Structures are given as structure tokens and as C-alpha cells.
């Protein structure tokens, strides 16, 4: 892990705050990349609103690391939940585990539990920040450090876009950053509990997400699969 890469990421954090101030939010899922970014934001001495989505089906380990980060960084975390009426209507019509029945229904579940709450969380904001990296998935290869997010209609900052998985973990170990215990059980990508699993050595890091699907190999929920314009 090179200090130059860390400084480059921190410079982008400072840029986001300088340009958008209180109108930028960090969407944190408390995965490995996100806890690194949370630590970098703290080190950069910048005040950024931290938002997270509680889908109602998260693993207990995610709540544990959320609490650990809240205590470590003394940062308020705004938690957004899906609309109860929408969830009730969806479950009433399709069942609790509808996501197993078809790709269309899985995406519908993601839309209600993730996309709609994120839209509320980003409403009125001018920019958001994420922990995505290019080598996480083929669908993220074209992402840039700063983009226009056409899906949400705001700027998007990705300070860790050039980091490798090894660099993320080197940073976590060097700085003793709290992280999700499921990572130690071979969960590189963690979302909702029924839609995440451990992977075998050598498998694609996204192979543990929606593994029962066979549609075009794109394992995305819609948060980062939007059409983007590089700036």
C-alpha cells in the first residue's frame, strides 16, 4: 500500500467536500472498502454525512461492524429503511424469498429494499461518495474517480476506484480498522444475508452474490449499475 495512493484518495475526499460541502454524502455498506473509506474520511478531517441502507435482511455481523465504526469514529450514521408498505405489498404478492424465483423479482426486491431508500437518502444532495473499485466486477471496469451519475442525477466520487483488494486489506490491518467478521469466513462481498455466501478459493469475488442466477454474469443490485458519464 503506497502512501501516494492514500493521499490521492484523501485529496478526492477533500475535493468532494470543497465542491459540495454538506451536500455530499457517503453511502456506506460497511464492507471492507467502505470501512477503509470511513477511516480515510476521518483522517482527512472532513465532515461528510454517512448514510447506510438497512434492507431489513442484513446479517448480524453487519450491524456489529456498524456499531463498532460508530464508536471508533464518533460519526453519526443516518440509517434509511425501505418503505414498510412497499415491502408488505411485495411480500404479500410474491412471498418472503421472491428473489429466488426470477432475476426480475430479485431486482424488484433490490429496488424496493435498496434503490428507493437510497433515492430518499440522496434527495436534495448534489454528490455522493462510494467505496467501489474497478476490479470488483467487470461491470465496474469503466467507472472513474469522479462521474456524473445519470441514474441519481448527481456527481459521484469513488476515492478507492484504483485500489486493489490486497491494498484494501493491507490498509485495514495496518490501521486496525474495524471490519465485518464475515470477511474472515470467505465472504468478499456482503449484502443481504440470504443473497450472500462464502466463496471458494479462486472464485470471482462477486460469485457469492445471487449465485443462483445465470443472467449475463452481471451481479449487481442497481446501486452502481447506472449509466455514468466520466468527468
C-alpha positions as CSV (number, residue, x, y, z in Angstrom):
1,X,0.0,0.0,0.0
2,X,1.6,3.2,-1.2
3,X,1.2,6.5,0.7
4,X,0.7,8.2,-2.7
5,X,-2.4,6.2,-3.4
6,X,-3.7,7.0,0.1
7,X,-3.0,10.7,-0.4
8,X,-4.7,10.6,-3.8
9,X,-7.9,9.2,-2.2
10,X,-7.8,11.7,0.6
11,X,-7.4,14.5,-1.9
12,X,-10.5,13.3,-3.7
13,X,-12.4,13.3,-0.4
14,X,-11.2,16.9,0.3
15,X,-12.2,17.9,-3.3
16,X,-15.8,16.5,-2.8
17,X,-16.2,18.5,0.4
18,X,-14.7,21.6,-1.0
19,X,-17.0,21.5,-4.0
20,X,-20.2,20.3,-2.3
21,X,-19.9,20.8,1.4
22,X,-22.9,19.5,3.3
23,X,-24.5,18.4,0.0
24,X,-22.2,15.4,-0.3
25,X,-23.0,12.0,1.4
26,X,-21.0,8.8,1.8
27,X,-23.2,5.8,1.1
28,X,-21.6,3.2,3.4
29,X,-22.5,-0.5,3.4
30,X,-19.7,-1.3,5.9
31,X,-17.9,-3.7,3.6
32,X,-14.1,-3.8,3.6
33,X,-13.8,-0.9,1.1
34,X,-16.3,1.2,2.9
35,X,-14.7,0.9,6.3
36,X,-11.4,2.0,4.7
37,X,-13.1,5.0,3.2
38,X,-14.7,5.8,6.5
39,X,-11.2,5.8,8.1
40,X,-9.8,8.0,5.3
41,X,-12.6,10.5,5.8
42,X,-11.8,10.6,9.5
43,X,-8.1,11.1,8.8
44,X,-8.8,13.8,6.2
45,X,-10.6,15.7,8.9
46,X,-13.6,16.2,6.7
47,X,-17.3,16.2,7.9
48,X,-19.3,14.1,5.5
49,X,-22.8,12.8,6.1
50,X,-22.6,9.0,6.4
51,X,-25.7,7.2,5.2
52,X,-26.4,3.5,5.2
53,X,-29.3,1.3,4.0
54,X,-30.9,-1.3,6.3
55,X,-32.8,-3.6,4.0
56,X,-34.3,-5.5,6.9
57,X,-32.4,-8.6,5.9
58,X,-28.8,-7.8,6.8
59,X,-26.5,-10.2,8.6
60,X,-25.9,-9.6,12.3
61,X,-22.2,-9.1,11.6
62,X,-23.1,-6.0,9.5
63,X,-24.8,-4.4,12.5
64,X,-21.9,-5.3,14.7
65,X,-19.3,-3.5,12.5
66,X,-21.7,-0.6,12.1
67,X,-21.8,-0.1,15.8
68,X,-18.0,-0.6,16.1
69,X,-17.4,2.1,13.5
70,X,-19.9,4.4,15.1
71,X,-17.9,4.2,18.4
72,X,-14.5,4.3,16.7
73,X,-15.1,7.4,14.6
74,X,-17.8,9.2,16.7
75,X,-19.6,9.8,13.5
76,X,-23.4,10.0,13.3
77,X,-24.8,7.4,10.8
78,X,-28.1,8.1,9.1
79,X,-29.9,4.7,8.6
80,X,-32.5,4.5,5.9
81,X,-35.1,1.7,5.7
82,X,-37.3,0.6,2.9
83,X,-40.9,1.8,2.9
84,X,-42.9,-0.7,5.0
85,X,-46.0,-0.5,2.8
86,X,-43.9,-1.3,-0.3
87,X,-42.2,-4.3,1.4
88,X,-45.6,-5.6,2.7
89,X,-47.2,-5.4,-0.7
90,X,-44.2,-7.1,-2.4
91,X,-44.1,-9.9,0.2
92,X,-47.8,-10.4,0.2
93,X,-47.8,-10.9,-3.6
94,X,-44.6,-12.8,-4.2
95,X,-43.5,-14.3,-0.8
96,X,-40.6,-13.6,1.5
97,X,-38.0,-15.2,-0.7
98,X,-39.2,-13.9,-4.1
99,X,-35.6,-13.1,-5.1
100,X,-35.1,-16.9,-5.7
101,X,-37.9,-17.1,-8.2
102,X,-36.6,-15.0,-11.1
103,X,-34.0,-12.3,-11.9
104,X,-36.8,-9.9,-12.4
105,X,-38.2,-10.4,-8.9
106,X,-34.8,-10.3,-7.4
107,X,-34.2,-6.9,-9.0
108,X,-37.6,-5.8,-7.8
109,X,-36.6,-6.8,-4.2
110,X,-33.4,-4.8,-4.6
111,X,-35.2,-1.9,-6.0
112,X,-37.6,-1.7,-3.0
113,X,-35.1,-2.5,-0.3
114,X,-32.2,-0.6,-1.7
115,X,-32.8,1.8,-4.6
116,X,-35.9,3.5,-3.2
117,X,-34.3,4.2,0.2
118,X,-31.1,5.4,-1.4
119,X,-33.2,7.8,-3.6
120,X,-34.7,9.3,-0.4
121,X,-31.2,9.4,1.3
122,X,-29.8,11.3,-1.7
123,X,-32.8,13.6,-2.3
124,X,-31.6,17.2,-2.3
125,X,-27.9,16.3,-2.3
126,X,-25.6,17.3,-5.1
127,X,-23.0,14.5,-4.8
128,X,-22.4,11.1,-3.2
129,X,-19.3,9.0,-2.4
130,X,-18.8,5.3,-2.6
131,X,-16.2,2.7,-1.9
132,X,-16.4,0.9,-5.3
133,X,-13.2,-0.4,-7.0
134,X,-12.7,-1.2,-10.7
135,X,-11.5,-4.8,-10.1
136,X,-14.6,-5.7,-8.0
137,X,-16.6,-6.7,-11.1
138,X,-16.5,-6.5,-14.9
139,X,-19.5,-4.2,-14.7
140,X,-17.3,-1.6,-12.8
141,X,-14.3,-1.6,-15.2
142,X,-15.4,1.7,-16.8
143,X,-16.1,3.6,-13.6
144,X,-14.0,6.7,-12.9
145,X,-12.9,8.5,-9.8
146,X,-15.4,11.3,-10.5
147,X,-18.5,10.8,-12.6
148,X,-21.9,12.2,-13.3
149,X,-24.4,9.6,-12.0
150,X,-27.3,9.9,-14.5
151,X,-29.4,7.4,-12.5
152,X,-29.5,9.6,-9.4
153,X,-28.8,12.9,-11.1
154,X,-25.8,13.9,-9.0
155,X,-22.0,13.7,-9.0
156,X,-20.4,10.5,-7.8
157,X,-17.0,10.3,-6.2
158,X,-15.2,6.9,-6.0
159,X,-11.9,7.6,-4.0
160,X,-10.9,3.9,-3.9
161,X,-11.5,3.2,-7.6
162,X,-7.9,2.4,-8.3
163,X,-7.2,0.3,-5.2
164,X,-6.7,-3.4,-5.3
165,X,-8.3,-5.9,-2.9
166,X,-4.8,-6.5,-1.4
167,X,-4.3,-2.8,-0.8
168,X,-7.7,-2.5,1.0
169,X,-6.8,-5.3,3.3
170,X,-3.2,-4.0,3.9
171,X,-4.8,-0.7,5.0
172,X,-7.3,-2.4,7.3
173,X,-4.5,-4.4,9.0
174,X,-2.1,-1.5,9.2
175,X,-4.6,0.9,10.8
176,X,-6.6,-1.7,12.8
177,X,-9.8,-0.7,11.0
178,X,-13.0,-2.5,12.3
179,X,-14.4,-4.8,9.6
180,X,-17.2,-7.3,9.1
181,X,-16.4,-10.6,10.6
182,X,-17.9,-12.4,7.6
183,X,-14.9,-11.4,5.6
184,X,-12.9,-13.9,7.7
185,X,-15.3,-16.6,6.6
186,X,-14.6,-16.0,2.9
187,X,-17.3,-13.5,2.2
188,X,-15.6,-10.9,0.0
189,X,-18.9,-9.2,-1.0
190,X,-21.7,-8.8,1.7
191,X,-25.2,-7.7,1.1
192,X,-28.4,-9.1,2.5
193,X,-28.0,-12.4,4.4
194,X,-30.0,-14.7,2.0
195,X,-28.2,-13.2,-1.0
196,X,-24.6,-13.5,0.2
197,X,-22.5,-16.6,0.7
198,X,-18.9,-17.6,1.1
199,X,-16.8,-18.3,-2.0
200,X,-14.2,-20.9,-2.8
201,X,-10.5,-20.1,-3.4
202,X,-10.1,-18.7,-6.9
203,X,-13.8,-17.8,-7.4
204,X,-14.7,-14.3,-8.6
205,X,-15.2,-12.0,-5.6
206,X,-18.8,-11.4,-6.8
207,X,-19.6,-15.1,-7.0
208,X,-21.1,-15.0,-3.6
209,X,-23.9,-12.7,-4.6
210,X,-27.1,-14.0,-6.2
211,X,-25.1,-17.2,-7.2
212,X,-28.3,-19.0,-8.4
213,X,-28.7,-16.6,-11.3
214,X,-27.3,-17.2,-14.7
215,X,-28.2,-13.9,-16.4
216,X,-25.2,-12.4,-18.3
217,X,-23.0,-12.8,-15.3
218,X,-23.6,-9.3,-14.0
219,X,-24.0,-9.5,-10.2
220,X,-25.3,-6.0,-9.4
221,X,-28.3,-4.7,-7.5
222,X,-28.7,-1.5,-9.3
223,X,-26.8,0.9,-6.9
224,X,-23.7,1.0,-9.2
225,X,-25.0,-0.3,-12.5
226,X,-26.3,3.1,-13.6
227,X,-25.3,4.8,-16.8
228,X,-22.4,7.1,-15.9
229,X,-20.6,9.9,-17.6
230,X,-16.9,10.4,-16.7
231,X,-15.8,13.9,-15.9
